[in-house]
Amino acid sequence: MYLDYFPYESLRPYQDKMLDAVYDVVSKGEHGVLMIDAPTGTGKTSSISAALSAAPGKIVVALRTVSQIDIYIDEINRIWSKTRHKPEIAYMVGKQRICPLENEFRGESVYAGCSRLREWTKNYVSSRIGKSNASVYDPGSDSIPEEEPGYRTFCPYYLRSREGFELNGKVHFRRSSQALDVVEALKKRVTPPSGLTESCQGICPYEIMSLYAKNSDMVIMNYSHLFSPDFQDIIFQWLEMDSEKVTLIIDEAHNLGDAVRAMNSRLLTMRMIEMALTEVEKFEGTLGQSRLEETREGASWRKEGIKVIQMLLPRLKRFLQSRMERSPEGEVLLDADLFRSFLYNGVEDIDEALSYFSDVSVAVADLNLAEGDKENLQGDIQPSLALVLLFLRDVETAENDLSYQRKIVVSGTGTKKFVRLEVNNIDPAANIRRITDNINATVMLSGTFSPLEAYELYCLGEEGRAQKLSLPNPFPRENRLILAAKRATTQLEIREDADNREEISGHIRSLIELVPGNVAVFFTSYPMMNNYRDVCLVSSKKVGKKLCVEPRSADEVPQLLEQFFSLGRRDGAVLTGVCGGKLAEGIDYKGEALNGVVVVGLPLAAYDEIQKEINGYYTKKYGKTEGMLIAYTLPAVNRGLQAAGRVIRAESERGVLLFCDRRFGDDSLGGVNQFLPDWVRGELILADANEGRDLIKEKVLQWKIEKNPAKPICSAEPSRPKSIKPRKPGKRDLRELAKSLGLGDSGRKSHAPPGNGNRGISGVGQK
């Protein structure tokens, strides 16, 4: 079923098995979780068709980056074009990406600028109502004055999204008829983010998409909308979703745990403290002008709160200043006893002091005295005073909860030195379960989700919580060569050994010089990339390829990739980058864009006191073997697989994957090899630099002989699909459902995927 979406006949069995599994878990509901490990090219995105068939309500797709939205837009477009059904799709994108006035906000964030203009716009609407006899202000029937960019007194885009009306002497706001008309127009086509502003006809794109998302069949959003502590409690209410009818699809789910950890971090910076002090000054001024109605008891509480705040904020400022002056660049654990004794010196009851602090923070928020530039989901600025309070609360929580880690982070040098304090929740499971345990069903998709059992513990905190489906690589084995270094390694004790360096250099030279077209070399760190820069440069020049080095700034990446892709159609280029960096994950290198990758080293995190504390937490929770795997080894293996996975993205492509570290071939107990996907382990060939060179030369020659010499080794043009043979009827409910969606011939014979390593679906409790 659903085969109209996939171009290659050989891949049907993989898609069938995956879609059947998705349909089963979504239709059953009961808060089920399905984890799918399927290599690139198996059509994971098409799982939304099965989810749409079975879901009782809205489908939410959670992405790590908004750049992935277009992939799902394309999938919905295929459903529109190939079926009678027109599922409506909306997406939530940050204001900085879609605000038409984003370039006009000088010296402030787009969120702070937007909040200011929104308030001014409401004042403008109120004044227009007061100057007319009408009780309703319709921006569509008004002549809106032009204003100079950067010097606006209202936002024309937000203005057109709202109507103002007077009721009992008070001005209220509602969606404008223009905004509702735009939403109705969006329902008639699938609009990508790039075309959203034009489709909004002069109305705020953020407001339009927020309105559309409430009634769409499917809404795409960033991980943070669901899993951030600031958004998690309000997203369902804001979009008017019934949690029991929500089906969640998590894309690139191998990133989810780390992303949730990053979201569940509280920061404290000098800027936050200074803004908080300004908010307190404004609050005191408000009290002095008697603008705040309060009881005597309330006044007493707030005065006590101000007293506590005026004691704590200067102390926090002095603590950060001392660390900025004395600490070198980097991260270290925060001495919690020292910090708390300095901060709360003379305070008898910390909980009571923070309660007073909280009372003032709430009052500051109620009076809109915020000076911060952090926006919540509804677009309101969060007071810095409240953010400081949340940080201090988490510091106290960490006293009894080992999953909270406290640290000091110093960046920069000299006069450009910055310091911040952090409290991080290093265990994402509880925050992920708050969602998965309360919705209809969850489908977690990834191309590097191995081993599934380890990711289940990391993300869900429990064995047997999820069903698991692992699919083998669907592409012909003869189209790839997978090597691992027999001797070379980046282990610290022999990293700079002359023979070891020559082994690493030999492997790098082989890939650059023997694999035609574009290749990439990914290192474990920027310093290591720089250490082998000359090796890459000399080999690149030898074969007439251009060296392209990963830039430090993300803003320079698009231009670099454009150049790299264009060179792939000519003499080729060599891309050097870092595992886990801007070029090693999330970039789709299709066709001639990339013919070979070498991953130099096992990209383990620095084994410092921060990592040791993380290792200790997971070892205590799951035991030494599983604990160290989850805390330390698994992230490194995934970064390596993600980098290597940039090659061979379609059935017609061919390429070389080289893991330049002997630890990838270590299959002993506790070795890295056992955690690689089955298809990688089954094809991995151990070789030293000379042997590897011979194997690459032989394989490339074989590909040249097999293919038309007039065509490049890695053709971007997909092969034509073979004719489709009739299939025997499958499951009745799926067949009828597919027919109702117009998904082609639903009565096709099921296939068992070829190849080894298919673990299938394991039920609850199975491993």
N, C-alpha and C positions, 0 to 999 in steps of 0.2 A: 504494500500500500504506500501511498504518498510518493511513488516513484517519478512522477512528473517533475519533481523538483531536482532530481539528481541526474547528471549527464552521463555517468558511466555505469554500464550494466554490471560490471564486476563488483561494484560497491553496493548493490541492492541488498544483499543479505545483511550487511553491517547496519544499513539504515533501517531495515525492517526490524531487526532485533532491538535496536535502540528505541525506535518509535513505539513498538509494542510495550517496552518496559516503561516508557514515559506515560503512555496512555493508561496502563494498569495502575501506576502509583497515583496519578492525578484523579482518575475516576474513583478509586477507592477512598482517597482522602485520608481522614483519620490522622492528620499531621505526619504523614509518611515522608520519608526522605530517600531520594534516589541519587547515588553518586555514580557518575559515568566518566570513566577514563577511556577516551577515544582519540587516537592520533589525528593530527591535522588531515583534513580531506575526507573524513567519514561523515560529514554533514551534520555536525552537532547542532548547528543553528536551526536546522529543519525540525528539531524537536518541538518547536513552538506550534507546528501544525497539529501534532498529536495532543499537545496541551490544550489548544483551542477546542479540539474535538471533545475533550473530557472535562474541562474546567467548569465548575459550577458558577463562577463569577469572573472577576477581573484577574488578568495575568500581569504580574509585575516581573520585569526583567531587570536584574541588578548587574551593572557593569563596573569595572574598575576605572575605565576612562571613557569620556564621552565620544572619543574618536571611534569607538566600536558601535555607535548607534547605527551608522549607515549599513552595517552588516545585517541588522535586524530589519531595517527599512527595506533593504533589497528582498529579504525573505517575505515580508508582507506584500511587497509589490508582486512577487511571483504568485502568491495566493490570489491576489486580486485579478491577475491576468489569466490564471489557469483554472479558476473555479468561479462559481456563481456567488461566492461569499465575499464580503468586503469588511473584514475586521478593522475596527478603528484603532489607530495607534497614536499615542501621545508620548512625549518625553519631557523630562525635567532637566534643564540645562542651567548652569550657573549664570548669573547676570553678566559677569564679566565677558562671557562669550556671545551674548545675544543682545545686550543693551545698545540701542542705537546712539546713545550719548556717552558711551564708555570713554571715548577719547577726550571728552570735555572736562572730566573730573581731574583737576590739577591739585596735587598735594593731598588727596584723600582717596580712599578706596571707592570702587563703584557702588558698594553697598551703602557706605556712609553718604555718598552723593545722592544716591537714589532715595534714601530715607528722607534726606533734607528736602529734595524736590517734591516728594510725595506729599509731605506736610504743607509745603507752600502751594501745591496744586489744590489741595482740599480747601485751603484758605481762599484761593482764587475762585473756586466754585461757590463757596459760601458768599463771597462778595457779589458774584454775578446773580445769585438768587435774590440777594437783598436789593439789587438795582432794577429788578424786573418785577412785573406783576405776577409772573408765573410761579407756581409753587415747586416746579420741577425744572432743573437745568439739564438740557440735552446738548452735549458738545457737538453733535452732528448738525444741529440747526444754528450753531453760533459761529461767528467769524472769529477764529482764534488768531490773535496777533502773533506776528513773527518776532522772535527775539534773537539777539546776537549769541552765537554759540559760546559757551563758557561763562555767560553772564545772564543766565536764565532766572526767572522768578517763578517758573512752574515748568513741569514736564509735559510737552504737548502729546507725547505718546501715552503717558498714564492718564492724562486728562480725557482723551478719547475713549478710554476703557471704562469710565465711570459716569453715571448720571447722579446728580445731586437732587435731593428733594427735602422739603421742610415739613416736619411733623411735630405738632405741639410746640412750635417755636424753636425746634432744634433741627440742625441740618444732618441728614443721613445720606449714605451713598449705596449704590447698587450697580451691577454690571450694566453698561450702556447697550442700547439696541444694536449699535455698530459692532461691539465686541461679540455679541451673540450671533450676529450675521456672519462674522468672520469664522467663528467656530463651526457654524453649519456648513460653510464653504469648505473647511478643512476636512469634513467628513466625506466629501466627494472625491478626494484624492489622497495619496500618500505623499506627505511633504517632508523632505529631509531638513535637518537643521540649517543647511546652507541656503535653503529657499524660504525659511520661515519668516524672516523680516519682510520680504517682499509680499508674502501672502497675507501679512497682518494689516496691510493697507493703512499704515500710519498709526496703528495702535500698538501698545507695548507688547512685544513678543512673549515676555515672561508672564504677563497677565493672561494673555490668550492661551498659552500652553497650560497654565495652571487651571484655567477654567475647563479646557478641553479634557485634561487628564481625569477629571472627576467622573466623566461619563464614557470614556473610551473603553474598548475591550481589553486593551493592553497598554501599559505605561512603562516606559524605560526610564531608569534613574540610576544615579551613581550609588555605589555601596553606602556612601555616607548618609544618604536619605533614609536608609533602613536601619543601619547598624551604629550610627553615631549616637552617643548618649544624649546629645542635644536635640536630635530629631526623632529618635526611636519611639518616644511616647506620643508623638503628635501627628506622625505622617498618616496613620490610618484615619484619624479624625479629620485631618485637613482635606484628604482626598475622598472622604465619606465612603471608606471601604469597610465592608464587613470582613473581619479577619478570617472567619471560618470559611469564607468563599474566595479567599485570595490564594492563588497559586504562584509560587515564586520560582523563577528560573535564574540561577546564578551563573553567569558566564565567567570563564577563566577562574574557576573556583579555587584553584591552587593558591591564588593570591588573597583569598578571603580572610584567612586567619591573620596574616601579617597586616592586612589593611584594617581589620577591626582593632587590632592591637594599637595601630597608629592613631585611629580615631578616639580610642579610649585613653587618651593621654591628656593630662592637664598641664598647662604651661604657666609659668610666671616670668614675666619680663619686666625690665625697667620701665618700658613704655606703658605697660598695663598699670603699674603702680602709680605712675605720674597721672594717668588718666583717672584712676580711682580717686586720687587726692583732689583733682579738679571737681569730680562729681560730688564729693563730700562737701567741698566749699560751696557749691551751688545749693546743696541740700540745706546747709546751715543758713544760707541767705533766704531760702524759701521759708524756713521756720521763723526767721527773724521778721519777715514781712507778714507773718500770720496768714499765709496763703494755704496752710495745711490744717485742715480740720482734724482734731484729734482729742481723745480723752486725756485726763490727767495721767492715767496709767500708761497710755500710749506714749505721751510726751516723755515720761520717765524712762521708758524702755529705749526710746530713740536717742535720748540724751546719753544714756549709758552706752548705746551702740556707737555713737560718735566718739565717745571717750575711748572705747576699745580700739576703734579704727584709727584714731589719731595717734595711738600708741603703737599699733602693729605695723601700719604702713611705713613709717620712717625706719623702723627696725628692719623690715624686709628690704627696703632700699639700701640700707647700710650693709646688710648681708650680701646682696648681689654686688654692690660696689667693691667690697673686699675680695670677693671671689674673682671678679673681673681683673683686679690688680695683681692678684697672687697666683692664679691658676693658669697653667699653660693651655694651649688649644687642645680640645678633645673632650671626651666624656669620662666622668668618674662617678662612683656612687656617692650619694649625699649622706653625710654622717647625720642621721636623723636625730640622735640624742643631742648632738651639739647644736643643730639647727633649732630644735624645739626648746632647749634650755635657754638659748639666746632670745628667741622670739617671745616666749611666754614667761620670761623672768618677772616675778612678782604677781603673776596671774594664779589665783587659787583654784579656779575651776575653768578648764579650757573649754569644755562643752558649753558652759553658760556664757562665756565670753563670745564664742562663735555664734550663739543664739542671738545675742545682742547685735552682733555684726550682721547677721541675717536679717534682722528686723529693719535695719537701715537700708540694706541692699534692696529689699522688697519695695520700700518706700521710694527709693531712687528710681527703680524701674517703673513704678506707678506714675511718677511725675515726669517721665521721659527726660531724665537728666543725663542720659548716657553719653559718654564721650568716646566710646570704643568704636571699632570698625568691623566688628564681627556680627554678622547678621544671622538671625534664626530663620526657621523655615518660612514663617509668614512675612519675612522681610523687615522685621523690627530689629533695631540695633540692641545688642546685649550690653548692659552696663559692665564696665571693667571692674567695678566694685564687686559685682556678683561673680565674675570670673575669678577674681582673687579669692573670694570666699570658697568657691568650689575647689580651687587648688588646695586651700588649707584643710578643707573637709577630707579630701583624698589623702593628704599627708597623714591625717589621724586614722583614716581607714586602714592605711598601710601598716599601722602598729599591730593589727591583729589579723591581717589578711596577707599571706605571703605572695599572692598573685600580683600585688602592687609593688612596683619597683621605683625607688626615688633616686634621681641623679642630677648632676650639674653638667651643663653643656656649655663649653666656651668655644667660640668661633672667631676667626680673624686675629690680627696681631696689631700691636702698636695702638695708634689712635682709632683704628677701625676694629676695635675689639668688642664683642658682644657676649653676654652671658644670659642664660636662662636656667630656671629650675624646672624639672619635669617629674610628674608622677604618672607612671605607665602601668596599665593593667596588662601583664604579659600573657595572660591566659584568655583567649577570645571566646572560649566555648560558651560561657554563661550568656554573653551578649548575643551570640548567634542563636542559642537555644530560645532566647526570649521571643525570637521571630518564628523559628521553625516549629516550635512546640505549640504555637497558637494560630497557625494558618492551615488551610486545606492540605497542601502538599508542597514539597520543595524538591527541585531538580538541580543538582550541582554538576556543571559541565567543565571538563578540562582535558587538554591534550597531554598534560604531564601531571597525572594524579596518582602516581605510583610511589609506594604501595598504598592502596586505598585504605587499608586498615589503619595505617599511621595517620593519614589525613582525617579519618573518622574520629580518632582520639583527639587530634589537635583541634578540629573545628567543632566537634559535637561532644567531646569529653566522655564518651561512653562506647564500649564495644557493642556491636549489634544494633545500634540505633538506626542505621541506614541499610537499605538494599544497595548492592554494588554490582556494577556492570563494567567489565574491562574488555575492550576490543583490541585485536591485534592490528598491526599496520596493514592497511588494505592495499598498498601499492606493491607492484612486483619487486621481489627481493633483488632481482638482478639490476634494478635501477639505482641501487645505492651500495656504497662501500662504507662499512663502519669499522673504524680502527681505534685501538687504545694503545697508548705507549707501554712498552714492556719494561723500560728502565727509567724514563724521564719522570720527574716529579717536581712540584714546587714546595714540598715539605721543607720547613725552615732549616732543619739540620744539614741538608745538602743542597739547598736552593742555589747557592753561589758556587758550588763545586764546578770546576772547569769542564769535566767530562759531562756532567749533568746539563750544564748550560748548552754545550754543543749538541747534546741529544735533542733538547727542546728546540734549538735553532734549526737543526736538521729537519725536524717534523714541520716546522713553520715554512722552511724553504721549499719542501716537497709540495705542500698545498699551493703555495703561491705560484711556483714555477711550472707545475705539471697540470693543474686543473685549469682548463681554459675559462676565459671570461671572469666574472666577478667572484671573489672569495672574501671571507671575513675571518679575522683572528680576534677572538675574545679572551681577555685576560682576567685574572682575579682582582686586579686593582689597577688604578692609574699609574702608580709608581712602576709596577711590573710592565705595564704597556710601554712606558717610556724606556725601560731597560732594554726592551727588544725592538725598539723603534728602528735602529740602524739595520738590524737583520731584515725587517720587513721592507725597509726602503731600498736596500741593495737588491733583494730578490725581485721587488716590483720593477725597478729600473731594468733589470736583466731581461725581463720578458715584456717590457713595454707597457706595464700597467701603472696607473696613478695611485698613489697612496692617499687614502682619505681617513683622517683621524677623528674620532669622536670628540666633539667640542664639549667644553664644560657647561656652556649655556644651552638650555633647551631651545631657545629662540633660533639658534643656528642650525638645528637638526633638519628642518624641512629643506633648506637650501642644499645642505650636504647630501641628503638622500636623493634629491632631484639630480644632482651631478653624478652620484654613484649609479643610479638607475640608467641614466643616459649612457654612461661609459660601458655598461653591461651589453649594450647593443653594438659596441664597437670593439675596442681592444681589451676592455675589461679594467677592473680596478681592485684594489685591496682595501678593505675596510677594517680598521682596528678599533676596538671598543672594550668595554668592561662587562662581564657577566652581571646581570641584574641591572644594567645601566639603560640608557635611553635608546640604544640601538639593538640590544640583545633580547628585548621582549616587546610584544605588542606591535611590531612592524611586520607587514606582510610582504615578504620578498618573493614575488611570483615570477615564474618563467625564467627568463635570462637574468633576473635580478641577483641571484645568488646560486652558485654551483658547488660551493664547498665551504665548510666551516671547521676551524680548529679551536677547541676550547683548551686554553693553556692553564692547567692547574685545576684543583678542586676548590671552588670558590666558598670556602668556609669563612664564617665571621671571625673577626679578631678575637683571640682567646684571652680577653681581658677580664677584669673583675665583674663587669656588667654581664658578660656572656656566662661567666662562671655561676653567677647568681641565678640566671635563667636556667642553666643546666641543672643546678641544684634543685630548683623548684620542680621541674618535670621529672627528675630522677626520683624525688620523694613521692611524687604523685603516681608514677607509672612503673617504677623500678628502673634499674640502671640501663638495661638494653633498650627498652622502648622509650624511656625518658631521654636518653642521649640522642636517639634517632630523631625524635620530634624536635628537640631543642636545638640541635647542632648539625646533625648530618643531613636531615631531610631538606632544609632550606638550601644547602649547598648543592645537593644533587639536583634539586629543581632548577636552580639558576643555571647549572650546566646543561640540563636537558632543554631548557627554554632557549638558550643560545644555539645549541645544536639543531633545534627544531626549526630554525629559520630556513633550512634547506629542505627541498622536496615537499612542496605544498600542494601538488596535484599529481595525478596518475602519470602524466606524460613527462614529468621532470626527472632528472637524474642528478646525483650529487655525491660528494664525499663528506663524511662526518668523522672527525678525528678528535678523540679525547686524549689530550696530551698530558696525561698523568697516570702513573701506574696504579693508583688507587682505584680508578674506574674498572680495572681488570681484576681487582682483588676479590675473589669469591670465597675467602675464608670467613669463619664466623665473625660477624661484626664488620666485615669488609663492605665497601661501597657497592660492589657489583650486584649483590643480592637485592638491592633496592632499586635497580634499574628496571624499566619495563621488560617483560618477557621477550618481546620481539627484538629489543636492543641486545639483551644478553645472549639470545640465540644466534645473532649475526656478528657479534663483536669478535674481531681478530686482533690478538696481541702481536705487536711488532715493534722492533727497535727502529731507529730513524732510517737506516739503510733498507731494512725489510719493508718498512712502510712506503718508502720511495718506489721500490720495485712494484709493490701491490697497486699503488696509485697509477703508475705508468701503465701497467698491464690493463687495469680496468678502464682507463680513459681510452686506450687504444681499442679495446673491445667495443666501447660505445661508439667510437668513430667508425668502425667497420660496420656495425649493425645499422647505424643511421645513415640517411642520405647525406653525403659529405657537403652538400649545398646548405644544409641546415645546421644551426648551432647545436651543441650537445644538449643543452637544456632548452627545448622549444617552449615558447609561451603559448603555442597553439594547441589546444586540447584535441585528443583523438576523437573521431566521430563515434558516437555510441552505436553499439550493435543493435540489430533488430530485437524487439522485445517479444519473447515467447509467452504464450498464455500460461497462467499459473492456476494451480488447483485452489479451490476456495479455502480461505483461512478461517480465523475466528469470526463468528457471525456478528458480534457486536462491533468489532473493528471494521468489518466489511461494510455494514450498513452505515456506520458513521462516516467512513471515507466516501461512500456514495452520496451521502447527504451534503458533503462539502464539495462534491464534484471533483474529487481528486483522482480521476482517471479510473482505470480498470482495477477494482479492489479485489477481484478474484484471481490473484496471481500465486503461483507456486512459491512456497517459502524455501529459502536456501539456508544451509548451514555455512557460516563464514569459513573460508579455507584458511589453512595455516594453524600454527600452534600457539599456545599461550592464551587462549580465550577462556577466561575463568568463568564466564557466564554471570548470572545474577545470583548472588548469595542472599538467602533470606535472613530475617532477623535472628541474630545469635550465631550465624555462620561466619566463617572466616575463610 
